[in-house]
Amino acid sequence: MAASLAFMVTVIAELIAHSNQEPPLFALSLLAGLFAVAALATGGYAQVVQLTRWSRRVRNRLLVGVPASLLVLVLAAVNMYKQQAPGGRIDSPGPAASRTPHLDDEDRSLFKPGWYGESLSNGVQVVLTSFEENAAESRAFNRNTSEPVTYATLTIINLGNPQPVTLARTRVTLLLESGEEVPSMDVKPLLRLSALDDQMRQRLTEPRMIAPGMMAADIPICLSSQFRWERVRAVRVLFQTGDLLVAGRVLTADEKRNLTEQPPKPQNTVTNLSAEDWFKEM
């Protein structure tokens, strides 16, 4: 009985892990291990009883239950180790090691170098910013992923559109100087299960409606760890009304600071009154 329960719990844990593309849940692995230990203890007692009162039915159950319990126990131990191991994987120490060393060189400054682009169309402002590997934001995000990635954020603000705008996809397409187009990675399969909280799920919601005066901030954009943002000339963001191109380039920290400190440019708005005055002057 205990061996059957251990096997069923293990199957459920593996199915959940496969659907989420994450290591099996620690609680389910622990429960399966406890059932397997109970099955082995029961099997040991049954084997002792077999010495005095031999039974073919008990012998057949032992031949099936003991090996199955041992297998489940080993699998549960491996799954629990995966959860406790840094980076959530037992066979990938490289990515885990690349996230934690040299914490003293982590860039926590307000202005950091990286690719920056922004676009304003129909009252909707779109801003995309990338972070280098040693940036605090990049390392914080990579601690919650199954493999190291190049991290960037997408922010959309509905400044003046009277109607809600809808972001069709949180993934973007990068237009390179060579003419190639590179899609960003799907974020959800990269995240560990503990990082998929309600806030992250809201940031990754597709489609996402942004009401007037509201903002969709810090939508994660991920690419492979070897990707170089210097090759990117623009980023295409997909709205339900169509695509929006965001041009940009790699800026230094000083260039970003100067860009932020620049006074806002006066907008060249034309009203009916100004048009009437211009006509009178004619």
TIBALO-185859 format. One record per residue (C-alpha): residue number from 0; residue in three letters; z negated, y, x negated. Coordinates in nm, 2 decimals, always signed. Layout:
! TIBALO-185859
PT:k:r:z:y:x
PT:NUM:Ala:Z:Y:X
...
//
This chain:
! TIBALO-185859
PT:k:r:z:y:x
PT:0:Met:+0.00:+0.00:+0.00
PT:1:Ala:-0.10:+0.25:-0.27
PT:2:Ala:+0.21:+0.16:-0.47
PT:3:Ser:+0.43:+0.23:-0.17
PT:4:Leu:+0.26:+0.57:-0.11
PT:5:Ala:+0.31:+0.66:-0.48
PT:6:Phe:+0.67:+0.57:-0.46
PT:7:Met:+0.73:+0.77:-0.14
PT:8:Val:+0.55:+1.08:-0.28
PT:9:Thr:+0.76:+1.05:-0.60
PT:10:Val:+1.08:+1.04:-0.40
PT:11:Ile:+0.98:+1.34:-0.19
PT:12:Ala:+0.89:+1.54:-0.50
PT:13:Glu:+1.22:+1.45:-0.67
PT:14:Leu:+1.42:+1.55:-0.36
PT:15:Ile:+1.24:+1.89:-0.33
PT:16:Ala:+1.29:+1.95:-0.71
PT:17:His:+1.66:+1.86:-0.68
PT:18:Ser:+1.72:+2.10:-0.38
PT:19:Asn:+1.54:+2.38:-0.56
PT:20:Gln:+1.68:+2.30:-0.91
PT:21:Glu:+1.32:+2.32:-1.05
PT:22:Pro:+1.08:+2.07:-1.20
PT:23:Pro:+0.89:+1.87:-0.93
PT:24:Leu:+0.58:+2.03:-0.78
PT:25:Phe:+0.26:+1.97:-0.98
PT:26:Ala:+0.05:+1.88:-0.67
PT:27:Leu:+0.30:+1.61:-0.56
PT:28:Ser:+0.32:+1.47:-0.91
PT:29:Leu:-0.06:+1.46:-0.93
PT:30:Leu:-0.08:+1.29:-0.59
PT:31:Ala:+0.18:+1.03:-0.69
PT:32:Gly:-0.01:+0.96:-1.01
PT:33:Leu:-0.34:+0.91:-0.83
PT:34:Phe:-0.17:+0.67:-0.59
PT:35:Ala:-0.02:+0.48:-0.89
PT:36:Val:-0.36:+0.46:-1.06
PT:37:Ala:-0.52:+0.33:-0.74
PT:38:Ala:-0.24:+0.07:-0.71
PT:39:Leu:-0.29:-0.05:-1.06
PT:40:Ala:-0.67:-0.07:-1.01
PT:41:Thr:-0.61:-0.27:-0.69
PT:42:Gly:-0.35:-0.49:-0.87
PT:43:Gly:-0.60:-0.56:-1.15
PT:44:Tyr:-0.86:-0.67:-0.90
PT:45:Ala:-0.61:-0.89:-0.72
PT:46:Gln:-0.51:-1.05:-1.05
PT:47:Val:-0.88:-1.14:-1.11
PT:48:Val:-0.91:-1.29:-0.77
PT:49:Gln:-0.59:-1.49:-0.83
PT:50:Leu:-0.78:-1.68:-1.11
PT:51:Thr:-1.01:-1.84:-0.85
PT:52:Arg:-0.80:-1.83:-0.53
PT:53:Trp:-0.43:-1.84:-0.61
PT:54:Ser:-0.19:-1.71:-0.35
PT:55:Arg:+0.19:-1.70:-0.36
PT:56:Arg:+0.21:-1.39:-0.14
PT:57:Val:-0.03:-1.19:-0.36
PT:58:Arg:+0.16:-1.30:-0.67
PT:59:Asn:+0.49:-1.17:-0.52
PT:60:Arg:+0.32:-0.84:-0.44
PT:61:Leu:+0.18:-0.81:-0.79
PT:62:Leu:+0.53:-0.88:-0.94
PT:63:Val:+0.67:-0.59:-0.74
PT:64:Gly:+0.37:-0.35:-0.72
PT:65:Val:+0.25:-0.34:-1.07
PT:66:Pro:+0.58:-0.25:-1.25
PT:67:Ala:+0.66:+0.00:-0.97
PT:68:Ser:+0.31:+0.16:-1.01
PT:69:Leu:+0.35:+0.18:-1.39
PT:70:Leu:+0.70:+0.34:-1.35
PT:71:Val:+0.56:+0.60:-1.10
PT:72:Leu:+0.27:+0.68:-1.32
PT:73:Val:+0.49:+0.75:-1.62
PT:74:Leu:+0.72:+0.96:-1.41
PT:75:Ala:+0.43:+1.16:-1.26
PT:76:Ala:+0.29:+1.22:-1.61
PT:77:Val:+0.63:+1.35:-1.73
PT:78:Asn:+0.67:+1.57:-1.43
PT:79:Met:+0.32:+1.72:-1.48
PT:80:Tyr:+0.40:+1.78:-1.84
PT:81:Lys:+0.72:+1.97:-1.74
PT:82:Gln:+0.52:+2.20:-1.53
PT:83:Gln:+0.26:+2.27:-1.80
PT:84:Ala:+0.51:+2.30:-2.08
PT:85:Pro:+0.64:+2.66:-2.16
PT:86:Gly:+0.97:+2.73:-1.99
PT:87:Gly:+0.92:+2.44:-1.75
PT:88:Arg:+1.13:+2.20:-1.95
PT:89:Ile:+1.03:+1.92:-2.18
PT:90:Asp:+1.37:+1.90:-2.37
PT:91:Ser:+1.44:+2.27:-2.43
PT:92:Pro:+1.19:+2.42:-2.67
PT:93:Gly:+1.44:+2.66:-2.80
PT:94:Pro:+1.46:+2.89:-2.49
PT:95:Ala:+1.08:+2.88:-2.45
PT:96:Ala:+1.02:+2.97:-2.81
PT:97:Ser:+1.27:+3.26:-2.79
PT:98:Arg:+1.06:+3.43:-2.52
PT:99:Thr:+0.72:+3.44:-2.68
PT:100:Pro:+0.75:+3.52:-3.05
PT:101:His:+0.74:+3.87:-3.20
PT:102:Leu:+0.56:+4.03:-2.91
PT:103:Asp:+0.47:+4.31:-3.14
PT:104:Asp:+0.84:+4.43:-3.14
PT:105:Glu:+0.86:+4.45:-2.76
PT:106:Asp:+1.01:+4.77:-2.65
PT:107:Arg:+0.79:+4.93:-2.38
PT:108:Ser:+0.92:+5.28:-2.41
PT:109:Leu:+1.04:+5.47:-2.10
PT:110:Phe:+1.39:+5.51:-2.22
PT:111:Lys:+1.56:+5.21:-2.37
PT:112:Pro:+1.91:+5.15:-2.51
PT:113:Gly:+2.15:+4.96:-2.29
PT:114:Trp:+2.45:+4.97:-2.06
PT:115:Tyr:+2.43:+5.24:-1.80
PT:116:Gly:+2.66:+5.33:-1.51
PT:117:Glu:+2.63:+5.51:-1.18
PT:118:Ser:+2.86:+5.59:-0.90
PT:119:Leu:+2.82:+5.80:-0.58
PT:120:Ser:+3.05:+5.73:-0.29
PT:121:Asn:+3.02:+5.82:+0.08
PT:122:Gly:+2.66:+5.92:+0.03
PT:123:Val:+2.57:+5.59:-0.14
PT:124:Gln:+2.45:+5.59:-0.50
PT:125:Val:+2.48:+5.28:-0.71
PT:126:Val:+2.31:+5.25:-1.05
PT:127:Leu:+2.32:+4.96:-1.29
PT:128:Thr:+2.12:+4.93:-1.61
PT:129:Ser:+2.10:+4.66:-1.87
PT:130:Phe:+1.81:+4.58:-2.10
PT:131:Glu:+1.82:+4.44:-2.45
PT:132:Glu:+1.64:+4.12:-2.54
PT:133:Asn:+1.33:+4.29:-2.68
PT:134:Ala:+1.29:+4.52:-2.38
PT:135:Ala:+0.97:+4.46:-2.18
PT:136:Glu:+1.16:+4.42:-1.86
PT:137:Ser:+1.39:+4.16:-2.00
PT:138:Arg:+1.11:+3.95:-2.16
PT:139:Ala:+0.90:+3.97:-1.84
PT:140:Phe:+1.20:+3.84:-1.64
PT:141:Asn:+1.29:+3.56:-1.89
PT:142:Arg:+0.94:+3.42:-1.87
PT:143:Asn:+1.02:+3.32:-1.52
PT:144:Thr:+1.36:+3.16:-1.59
PT:145:Ser:+1.45:+2.81:-1.69
PT:146:Glu:+1.68:+2.94:-1.96
PT:147:Pro:+1.72:+3.27:-2.14
PT:148:Val:+1.95:+3.53:-1.99
PT:149:Thr:+2.08:+3.88:-2.04
PT:150:Tyr:+1.90:+4.09:-1.78
PT:151:Ala:+2.01:+4.40:-1.59
PT:152:Thr:+1.91:+4.56:-1.26
PT:153:Leu:+2.12:+4.70:-0.98
PT:154:Thr:+1.98:+4.98:-0.76
PT:155:Ile:+2.15:+5.11:-0.44
PT:156:Ile:+2.03:+5.43:-0.26
PT:157:Asn:+2.16:+5.54:+0.07
PT:158:Leu:+2.13:+5.92:+0.01
PT:159:Gly:+2.36:+6.07:+0.27
PT:160:Asn:+2.54:+5.81:+0.47
PT:161:Pro:+2.43:+5.84:+0.83
PT:162:Gln:+2.51:+5.48:+0.89
PT:163:Pro:+2.33:+5.18:+0.73
PT:164:Val:+2.53:+5.03:+0.44
PT:165:Thr:+2.54:+4.66:+0.38
PT:166:Leu:+2.55:+4.49:+0.04
PT:167:Ala:+2.76:+4.18:+0.09
PT:168:Arg:+2.66:+4.00:-0.24
PT:169:Thr:+2.38:+4.06:-0.49
PT:170:Arg:+2.61:+3.91:-0.76
PT:171:Val:+2.85:+4.16:-0.93
PT:172:Thr:+3.18:+4.13:-1.13
PT:173:Leu:+3.20:+4.28:-1.47
PT:174:Leu:+3.53:+4.43:-1.58
PT:175:Leu:+3.58:+4.39:-1.96
PT:176:Glu:+3.79:+4.61:-2.19
PT:177:Ser:+4.02:+4.31:-2.25
PT:178:Gly:+4.10:+4.30:-1.88
PT:179:Glu:+3.89:+3.99:-1.81
PT:180:Glu:+3.66:+3.97:-1.51
PT:181:Val:+3.32:+3.80:-1.56
PT:182:Pro:+3.10:+3.72:-1.25
PT:183:Ser:+2.73:+3.75:-1.29
PT:184:Met:+2.52:+3.43:-1.26
PT:185:Asp:+2.35:+3.31:-0.95
PT:186:Val:+1.99:+3.41:-0.99
PT:187:Lys:+1.80:+3.17:-0.76
PT:188:Pro:+1.88:+2.85:-0.95
PT:189:Leu:+1.76:+3.02:-1.28
PT:190:Leu:+1.42:+3.11:-1.15
PT:191:Arg:+1.11:+2.89:-1.16
PT:192:Leu:+0.96:+2.80:-0.83
PT:193:Ser:+0.66:+3.02:-0.89
PT:194:Ala:+0.88:+3.33:-0.94
PT:195:Leu:+1.05:+3.29:-0.60
PT:196:Asp:+0.79:+3.49:-0.41
PT:197:Asp:+0.86:+3.70:-0.10
PT:198:Gln:+0.94:+4.01:-0.30
PT:199:Met:+1.20:+3.83:-0.51
PT:200:Arg:+1.35:+3.66:-0.21
PT:201:Gln:+1.39:+4.00:-0.04
PT:202:Arg:+1.56:+4.14:-0.35
PT:203:Leu:+1.81:+3.85:-0.35
PT:204:Thr:+1.88:+3.86:+0.03
PT:205:Glu:+2.25:+3.84:+0.12
PT:206:Pro:+2.37:+4.04:+0.30
PT:207:Arg:+2.13:+4.32:+0.26
PT:208:Met:+2.13:+4.63:+0.49
PT:209:Ile:+2.02:+4.96:+0.35
PT:210:Ala:+1.93:+5.22:+0.61
PT:211:Pro:+1.98:+5.60:+0.56
PT:212:Gly:+1.73:+5.74:+0.31
PT:213:Met:+1.63:+5.38:+0.20
PT:214:Met:+1.68:+5.21:-0.14
PT:215:Ala:+1.74:+4.85:-0.26
PT:216:Ala:+1.58:+4.86:-0.60
PT:217:Asp:+1.58:+4.63:-0.91
PT:218:Ile:+1.82:+4.36:-0.79
PT:219:Pro:+1.84:+4.13:-1.09
PT:220:Ile:+2.18:+4.08:-1.26
PT:221:Cys:+2.19:+3.79:-1.50
PT:222:Leu:+2.44:+3.68:-1.76
PT:223:Ser:+2.44:+3.43:-2.04
PT:224:Ser:+2.21:+3.51:-2.34
PT:225:Gln:+2.51:+3.55:-2.57
PT:226:Phe:+2.68:+3.81:-2.34
PT:227:Arg:+2.76:+4.15:-2.50
PT:228:Trp:+2.75:+4.45:-2.27
PT:229:Glu:+2.95:+4.66:-2.52
PT:230:Arg:+3.26:+4.49:-2.38
PT:231:Val:+3.20:+4.61:-2.02
PT:232:Arg:+3.39:+4.92:-1.89
PT:233:Ala:+3.30:+4.89:-1.53
PT:234:Val:+3.11:+4.68:-1.27
PT:235:Arg:+3.24:+4.59:-0.93
PT:236:Val:+2.98:+4.58:-0.65
PT:237:Leu:+3.08:+4.42:-0.32
PT:238:Phe:+2.99:+4.59:+0.01
PT:239:Gln:+3.09:+4.48:+0.35
PT:240:Thr:+3.32:+4.79:+0.37
PT:241:Gly:+3.48:+4.71:+0.04
PT:242:Asp:+3.44:+4.71:-0.34
PT:243:Leu:+3.28:+4.99:-0.53
PT:244:Leu:+3.35:+5.04:-0.91
PT:245:Val:+3.07:+5.16:-1.13
PT:246:Ala:+3.19:+5.29:-1.46
PT:247:Gly:+2.96:+5.31:-1.76
PT:248:Arg:+2.90:+5.23:-2.12
PT:249:Val:+2.62:+5.14:-2.36
PT:250:Leu:+2.38:+5.44:-2.42
PT:251:Thr:+2.12:+5.49:-2.68
PT:252:Ala:+1.76:+5.57:-2.58
PT:253:Asp:+1.82:+5.94:-2.67
PT:254:Glu:+2.13:+5.95:-2.46
PT:255:Lys:+1.95:+5.81:-2.16
PT:256:Arg:+1.67:+6.07:-2.21
PT:257:Asn:+1.92:+6.35:-2.23
PT:258:Leu:+2.10:+6.22:-1.92
PT:259:Thr:+1.78:+6.22:-1.72
PT:260:Glu:+1.67:+6.56:-1.84
PT:261:Gln:+1.99:+6.73:-1.74
PT:262:Pro:+1.96:+6.95:-1.44
PT:263:Pro:+2.14:+6.83:-1.13
PT:264:Lys:+2.49:+6.96:-1.09
PT:265:Pro:+2.54:+7.19:-0.79
PT:266:Gln:+2.73:+7.01:-0.52
PT:267:Asn:+3.06:+7.17:-0.41
PT:268:Thr:+2.99:+7.15:-0.04
PT:269:Val:+3.23:+7.32:+0.20
PT:270:Thr:+3.12:+7.42:+0.55
PT:271:Asn:+3.30:+7.59:+0.84
PT:272:Leu:+3.12:+7.92:+0.76
PT:273:Ser:+3.23:+7.93:+0.40
PT:274:Ala:+3.59:+7.84:+0.50
PT:275:Glu:+3.58:+8.13:+0.75
PT:276:Asp:+3.45:+8.38:+0.49
PT:277:Trp:+3.73:+8.27:+0.25
PT:278:Phe:+3.99:+8.32:+0.52
PT:279:Lys:+3.86:+8.67:+0.60
PT:280:Glu:+3.88:+8.77:+0.23
PT:281:Met:+4.24:+8.66:+0.24
//
